[in-house]
Amino acid sequence: MLGTVLLLLALAKPACSSPASVASRRAEALKKLLEVFGMEDPPAPPTHFKQPPQYMVDLFNTVANADGVTKNPDILEGNTVRSFLDKTHSEEMRFLFVLSSVAKNEKILTAELHLFRLWPRVTDGPKRHHFCQVSVYQVLQKDKPDTPGGKKLLAARLVSLQTSGWEVFAITPAVRDWTQDESSNQGLMVTVQGPEGSPFDPPPLQFASGRGHHESKKPMLVLFTDDGRRGASLPPAGFPDVKPQAPDLPAKMLMPELGRSRSTRSLDRLQPCKRHPLSVDFEEIGWSGWIISPRGYNAFHCKGSCPFPLGENMRPTNHATVQSIINALKLSEGVSSPCCVPDKLHSINLLYFDDDENVVLKQYDDMVAGSCGCH
């Protein structure tokens, strides 16, 4: 749907425009496109090269293909996944994540603390143990977490001392508290004890901290949310189509049609309704600095005629069939033939840096024309 509208508006653009007019139209178009992506302004690119967390890259590749098109809409919980790195940069097992970029309208579904487990220390004490107990607490009193009422247990389990790798702990209640009241965010505390809760000094198990370890192993909060944004449904069978308003986008976004003669475009309209490519290139519109993946995608658009009689290959609705009959027999004045429009739409996924340089994976509905039909 988006691709079709963009193309039609581009074709309707006047042949001659002043540089100021072109710049103004471009700015307005990009602003409208940002609204499609739920943003007021484009995020500022990171000040220096920053590697996105491998977890977020792997999640994007699981959810989407190389063009960002969703493989299976049921894979992702909600439509937004945000990652936050620890802000304490401390060697102690205290962690703080700033969640100011989470919008008030986002519904918190699941929150996870991701900690990278280092190889255990070799000491005399823990040799008799193969596991230790790791507990994650929500800090309620920043300066007195070990006093009664100073912390709240969120998760606890036995962790192997024989391997290294990522450990994931569910901390959803704490994050819901923090997003409702920012001042309540006093961070997290992690403790390591023996299997029976006995203390270790020093603890045999350590997690990578924000200081002195590679960025790929830094503590991370992963937040799954839903912002309530859903694409508009396609018009149901039996009702006329409503053509939405959309912006006039930069010419370079619209690869297949610009530069074609009017006579060629008129000839195209005589061809039967079918799907055609429509490339959207994020680098061409200046967004490659903050979008990690994909670099662009094929939105596709629908083009062609819907002549009477409409065959099954044109995937007509009942309403379109009736409309084509009325049009062909001239039974009512001013009734046009049905239009060639998308009848199936797919979502795309963007992996990008937000204003705080957190990495976000977001799914947007109704961005790719999956197939076309006469409606």
C-alpha positions in Angstrom: 0.0 0.0 0.0 2.8 2.4 0.9 4.7 1.7 -2.3 1.7 2.2 -4.5 0.8 5.6 -3.0 4.4 6.8 -3.2 4.7 5.8 -6.8 1.4 7.5 -7.8 2.4 10.7 -6.1 5.8 10.7 -7.7 4.2 10.3 -11.1 1.9 13.2 -10.4 4.8 15.5 -9.4 5.2 18.6 -11.6 7.9 18.4 -14.2 9.6 21.6 -13.2 10.2 22.7 -9.6 12.5 25.3 -8.0 15.3 24.0 -5.8 13.6 25.6 -2.8 10.4 23.8 -3.6 12.1 20.5 -4.2 13.9 20.8 -0.8 10.7 21.7 0.9 8.8 18.8 -0.6 11.7 16.4 0.3 11.7 17.6 3.9 7.9 17.2 4.1 8.1 13.8 2.5 10.8 12.6 4.9 8.8 13.9 7.9 5.8 11.9 6.7 7.9 8.8 6.2 9.2 9.2 9.8 5.6 9.2 11.0 5.1 5.9 9.2 8.0 4.6 11.4 6.5 6.2 14.5 9.1 8.9 14.9 9.1 12.7 15.0 12.8 13.1 14.1 15.4 10.7 12.9 17.7 9.4 15.7 21.2 10.9 15.6 23.8 8.4 14.4 26.3 7.1 17.0 29.1 9.5 17.6 31.6 6.8 16.9 31.5 3.3 15.3 29.5 1.1 17.5 28.9 -2.7 17.1 25.3 -3.7 17.8 24.9 -6.5 20.4 25.2 -9.9 18.7 22.0 -11.0 20.4 20.0 -8.2 18.6 21.7 -9.0 15.2 20.8 -12.7 15.6 17.3 -11.9 16.6 16.8 -9.7 13.5 18.1 -12.6 11.3 15.7 -15.0 13.0 12.7 -12.7 12.6 13.4 -11.3 9.1 15.0 -12.0 5.8 17.9 -9.9 4.4 15.4 -7.2 3.2 13.8 -7.0 6.6 10.5 -8.7 5.6 9.1 -10.8 8.5 9.5 -14.5 8.0 6.9 -15.5 10.6 4.7 -12.9 12.3 4.4 -15.1 15.4 8.1 -15.2 16.2 8.4 -11.8 17.8 6.6 -11.1 21.1 5.0 -7.7 20.6 6.4 -5.4 17.9 9.5 -3.8 19.6 12.6 -5.2 21.2 15.0 -2.8 23.0 18.5 -3.5 24.3 20.2 -1.4 27.0 23.8 -1.6 28.2 24.8 -1.2 31.8 25.6 2.4 32.8 27.5 1.7 36.1 30.7 0.3 34.4 31.5 -1.2 37.8 33.5 -4.3 38.7 30.9 -5.0 41.4 27.8 -7.0 40.4 25.6 -3.9 40.5 23.9 -2.8 37.3 21.9 0.2 36.2 19.9 0.6 32.9 18.4 3.9 31.8 15.0 3.3 30.3 14.1 6.9 29.4 13.7 6.0 25.7 10.7 3.7 26.4 7.6 5.5 25.4 4.7 5.8 28.0 2.3 4.0 25.6 4.5 0.9 25.3 3.2 -2.2 27.0 5.9 -4.1 28.9 5.7 -7.7 28.0 9.0 -9.3 29.0 12.3 -8.0 30.4 15.5 -10.0 30.6 18.9 -9.5 32.2 21.6 -10.9 30.0 24.9 -11.6 31.8 28.0 -13.2 30.2 29.4 -15.9 32.5 33.2 -15.9 32.6 35.3 -19.0 33.2 35.3 -19.7 36.9 38.2 -18.8 39.1 40.5 -21.7 40.1 40.6 -21.8 43.9 40.8 -24.5 46.5 37.4 -23.7 48.1 34.8 -24.5 45.3 36.4 -27.6 43.9 33.8 -29.7 45.7 31.0 -27.8 43.9 29.9 -28.1 40.3 27.2 -25.4 40.6 26.6 -22.2 42.5 23.4 -20.2 43.2 23.0 -16.9 41.3 20.4 -14.5 42.6 19.2 -11.3 41.0 17.6 -8.6 43.1 15.8 -5.3 42.4 17.5 -2.7 44.5 15.0 -0.7 46.5 17.5 1.3 48.7 20.5 2.3 46.7 22.9 2.9 49.7 21.5 0.1 51.9 20.6 -2.8 49.6 21.5 -5.5 52.3 19.2 -4.1 55.0 15.7 -5.5 55.5 13.5 -4.0 52.7 16.6 -2.9 50.8 16.1 -5.3 47.9 13.6 -7.6 46.3 14.4 -11.0 44.8 13.6 -11.3 41.1 15.2 -14.6 40.0 17.5 -17.3 41.4 18.9 -20.5 40.0 21.8 -22.9 40.0 24.5 -22.1 37.4 27.2 -24.5 36.3 30.8 -23.8 37.2 32.1 -25.9 34.3 31.4 -23.6 31.3 31.1 -20.0 30.2 28.4 -18.2 28.2 25.3 -16.1 28.5 22.8 -16.4 31.4 19.4 -14.9 31.0 17.2 -13.9 34.0 13.6 -12.7 33.9 13.2 -9.3 35.6 9.9 -8.1 34.2 8.4 -6.8 37.6 11.3 -4.5 38.2 11.2 -2.9 34.7 7.4 -2.4 35.0 8.1 -0.5 38.3 10.8 1.6 36.6 8.8 2.6 33.6 5.9 3.7 35.8 8.2 5.7 38.2 11.6 6.6 36.9 12.8 7.6 40.3 12.3 4.0 41.6 15.1 2.7 39.3 17.9 2.0 41.7 19.3 -0.7 39.6 20.0 -4.4 40.1 22.3 -6.5 42.3 23.5 -10.0 41.6 24.9 -12.4 44.3 26.8 -15.7 43.9 26.5 -18.3 46.7 27.1 -22.0 47.2 24.3 -24.5 46.2 22.9 -24.4 49.8 23.2 -20.6 50.0 26.6 -20.6 51.7 28.8 -17.6 51.0 31.9 -17.8 48.8 34.9 -15.5 49.3 35.9 -14.8 46.7 33.0 -16.1 44.6 34.2 -18.7 42.0 31.8 -17.3 39.4 32.1 -13.9 37.7 30.1 -12.2 35.1 31.6 -9.7 32.5 31.2 -6.1 33.7 30.9 -2.9 31.7 34.5 -2.2 32.3 37.5 -4.2 31.2 35.6 -6.6 29.0 34.8 -6.7 25.3 31.6 -4.8 24.3 30.1 -8.0 23.0 30.1 -9.4 26.6 28.7 -6.4 28.4 25.7 -6.7 30.7 22.5 -6.0 28.8 18.8 -5.5 29.5 16.5 -6.8 26.7 13.0 -5.5 26.8 10.1 -6.8 24.7 7.2 -4.4 24.3 4.2 -3.5 22.2 3.5 0.1 21.3 0.0 -0.6 20.1 0.8 0.6 16.5 -0.8 -1.7 14.0 -1.1 -1.2 10.2 -4.5 -0.4 8.7 -6.4 -3.4 7.5 -7.1 -3.9 3.9 -10.6 -2.9 2.8 -12.9 -5.9 3.4 -14.6 -7.5 0.5 -17.9 -5.8 -0.5 -16.8 -2.3 0.4 -15.2 0.4 -1.8 -11.5 1.2 -1.5 -10.5 4.4 0.2 -7.3 5.9 -1.2 -5.1 7.2 1.6 -3.1 10.4 1.4 0.6 10.1 1.4 3.7 12.2 1.0 5.7 13.0 -2.2 9.0 11.2 -1.5 12.5 11.8 -2.9 12.9 10.7 -6.5 15.7 8.3 -5.7 13.4 6.2 -3.5 11.2 5.4 -6.5 13.5 3.4 -8.9 11.3 1.7 -11.4 9.1 4.5 -12.8 10.8 7.9 -12.8 12.1 8.9 -16.2 9.5 6.9 -18.2 7.5 8.7 -20.8 3.8 9.5 -20.4 3.0 7.3 -23.4 4.9 4.4 -21.9 3.1 4.8 -18.5 -0.3 5.0 -20.3 0.6 1.7 -22.1 1.5 0.2 -18.7 -2.0 0.9 -17.5 -3.4 -1.3 -20.2 -1.5 -4.3 -18.9 -3.3 -6.6 -16.5 -3.1 -5.9 -12.8 0.1 -7.3 -11.2 2.9 -6.6 -8.8 6.0 -4.6 -9.7 9.3 -3.8 -7.8 9.6 -0.6 -5.8 13.0 -0.1 -4.1 13.3 1.9 -0.9 17.0 2.8 -0.3 17.7 4.1 3.2 21.2 5.3 2.2 19.7 7.4 -0.6 17.4 9.3 1.9 20.2 9.8 4.4 19.2 7.2 7.0 22.0 4.8 6.8 23.8 6.3 9.8 21.3 5.1 12.3 19.6 2.1 10.6 21.7 -1.1 11.0 19.6 -3.5 8.9 18.3 -3.7 6.3 20.0 -1.2 4.0 16.8 -0.9 2.1 13.9 -3.1 1.0 11.5 -3.8 -1.9 8.1 -2.4 -1.0 6.6 -3.5 -4.4 3.6 -1.7 -5.9 0.5 -2.7 -7.9 -0.1 -1.5 -11.4 -2.3 -2.4 -14.3 -5.8 -2.5 -15.5 -8.9 -4.3 -14.2 -10.9 -4.9 -17.4 -14.3 -6.5 -17.7 -14.8 -9.4 -17.2 -12.6 -9.8 -14.2 -10.9 -13.3 -14.1 -10.0 -15.2 -11.0 -6.3 -14.5 -11.8 -7.1 -10.8 -10.9 -8.2 -11.9 -7.4 -11.3 -9.6 -7.5 -13.6 -9.0 -4.5 -17.3 -9.5 -5.1 -17.7 -5.7 -4.9 -15.1 -5.2 -7.6 -16.9 -7.7 -9.8 -20.2 -5.9 -9.4 -18.5 -2.5 -10.0 -16.8 -3.8 -13.2 -20.2 -4.9 -14.5 -21.9 -1.6 -13.7 -18.9 0.2 -15.4 -18.9 -2.0 -18.5 -22.7 -1.7 -19.1 -22.8 2.0 -18.2 -25.6 1.3 -15.8 -24.7 4.2 -13.5 -23.0 7.5 -14.4 -19.5 8.2 -12.9 -18.7 4.6 -11.9 -15.1 3.8 -12.7 -13.5 0.4 -13.2 -12.0 -1.3 -10.2 -8.5 -0.4 -9.1 -5.3 -2.5 -9.0 -4.3 -2.5 -5.3 -2.4 -4.7 -2.8 -4.6 -7.4 -1.4 -2.0 -8.9 0.9 0.6 -6.8 2.9 3.7 -8.0 4.8 5.5 -6.3 7.7 9.2 -5.3 7.7 11.6 -5.1 10.6 14.2 -2.4 11.3 17.3 -2.8 13.5 18.5 0.7 14.4 20.2 2.9 17.0 17.9 5.2 19.0 18.8 8.7 20.3 20.6 7.1 23.3 22.6 4.7 21.1 20.5 1.7 22.3 19.8 -0.9 19.7 16.1 -1.4 18.8 14.4 -4.0 16.7 11.0 -2.8 15.6 8.3 -4.4 13.4 6.1 -2.3 11.1 2.9 -3.7 9.6 1.6 -3.3 6.0 4.9 -2.2 4.5 5.3 -4.6 1.6 2.7 -5.5 -1.1 2.6 -9.2 -1.0 0.2 -9.6 -3.9 -2.2 -7.5 -6.0 -5.8 -7.7 -7.0 -8.7 -5.8 -8.4 -10.8 -4.1 -5.8 
